[in-house]
Amino acid sequence: MGFLREVAGRVDVDTGGGSVTLTLPLDAGRVPVDAIHQLTCTAANARIPGGRPATDVDVNFRELGKPGLWGPLHCDIAGYNARPERPTPQASRPG
């Protein structure tokens, strides 16, 4: 995952109620899709409060210093591909 090694700053992680929110130190629209998949599935497979299976963990993304979230995404059963749950009013993918 070459892209993420080049990111300056840290990714903050907040968990609770079977969900994970990752706060990225950069414009999320610049993050390659493969990196989003990996981040989503890595976060979903961590020990999340609530004991949900990885496929049921809501993973959201936030850009540092910007309001709003985009997501939720879920890791698929194979464990390598993120999929959106459904469009949500508060969720908007940065363009």
C-alpha positions as CSV (number, residue, x, y, z in Angstrom):
1,M,0.0,0.0,0.0
2,G,2.4,2.6,-1.2
3,F,0.0,5.6,-1.1
4,L,-0.7,5.4,2.6
5,R,3.1,5.3,3.5
6,E,3.4,8.7,1.8
7,V,0.6,10.3,3.9
8,A,1.9,13.0,6.2
9,G,0.1,13.0,9.5
10,R,-1.9,10.4,11.3
11,V,-5.2,8.7,10.8
12,D,-7.4,9.2,13.9
13,V,-9.8,6.4,14.7
14,D,-13.0,6.7,16.8
15,T,-15.0,3.6,17.7
16,G,-18.3,2.9,19.3
17,G,-21.6,1.0,18.9
18,G,-20.2,-1.2,16.2
19,S,-18.9,1.6,14.1
20,V,-15.5,3.1,13.2
21,T,-14.8,6.6,12.0
22,L,-11.4,7.3,10.4
23,T,-10.3,10.9,10.2
24,L,-7.9,11.3,7.3
25,P,-5.2,14.1,7.3
26,L,-5.8,14.8,3.6
27,D,-8.5,15.3,0.9
28,A,-10.3,11.9,0.9
29,G,-11.0,12.3,-2.8
30,R,-7.3,11.9,-3.5
31,V,-7.2,8.5,-1.7
32,P,-7.1,5.6,-4.3
33,V,-10.1,3.2,-4.2
34,D,-7.8,0.3,-3.3
35,A,-6.6,2.2,-0.2
36,I,-10.2,2.9,0.9
37,H,-11.0,-0.8,0.5
38,Q,-8.0,-1.7,2.6
39,L,-8.6,0.9,5.3
40,T,-12.3,-0.1,5.5
41,C,-11.6,-3.8,5.9
42,T,-8.7,-3.3,8.3
43,A,-11.0,-1.1,10.5
44,A,-13.9,-3.5,10.2
45,N,-11.8,-6.4,11.4
46,A,-10.4,-4.7,14.4
47,R,-12.0,-5.4,17.8
48,I,-15.1,-3.2,17.7
49,P,-17.3,-2.6,20.7
50,G,-20.6,-4.5,20.3
51,G,-19.1,-7.7,18.9
52,R,-20.4,-7.3,15.4
53,P,-19.0,-9.4,12.5
54,A,-16.6,-7.4,10.2
55,T,-19.2,-7.4,7.5
56,D,-21.7,-5.5,9.8
57,V,-19.3,-2.9,11.1
58,D,-20.1,0.6,9.8
59,V,-16.9,2.4,8.6
60,N,-17.1,6.1,8.0
61,F,-14.5,8.6,6.8
62,R,-14.0,12.2,7.7
63,E,-11.4,14.7,6.4
64,L,-9.4,16.5,9.1
65,G,-10.8,20.0,9.7
66,K,-13.9,19.5,7.6
67,P,-17.5,18.9,8.7
68,G,-19.5,15.8,7.8
69,L,-18.8,12.1,7.2
70,W,-19.0,9.9,4.2
71,G,-20.1,6.3,4.5
72,P,-20.9,4.0,5.9
73,L,-18.9,1.4,4.0
74,H,-18.7,-2.3,4.9
75,C,-16.1,-4.9,4.2
76,D,-17.5,-7.7,2.1
77,I,-17.6,-11.4,3.1
78,A,-14.3,-12.1,1.3
79,G,-12.7,-9.4,3.4
80,Y,-11.0,-7.3,0.7
81,N,-13.5,-5.1,-0.9
82,A,-15.5,-2.2,0.6
83,R,-19.1,-1.6,-0.4
84,P,-21.4,1.3,0.4
85,E,-24.4,0.5,2.6
86,R,-26.7,3.0,0.9
87,P,-26.6,6.7,0.2
88,T,-27.2,8.7,3.4
89,P,-28.1,12.3,3.8
90,Q,-25.0,13.2,5.9
91,A,-22.8,11.2,3.6
92,S,-21.2,12.7,0.6
93,R,-18.1,11.5,-1.2
94,P,-15.7,14.4,-1.7
95,G,-15.3,15.2,-5.4
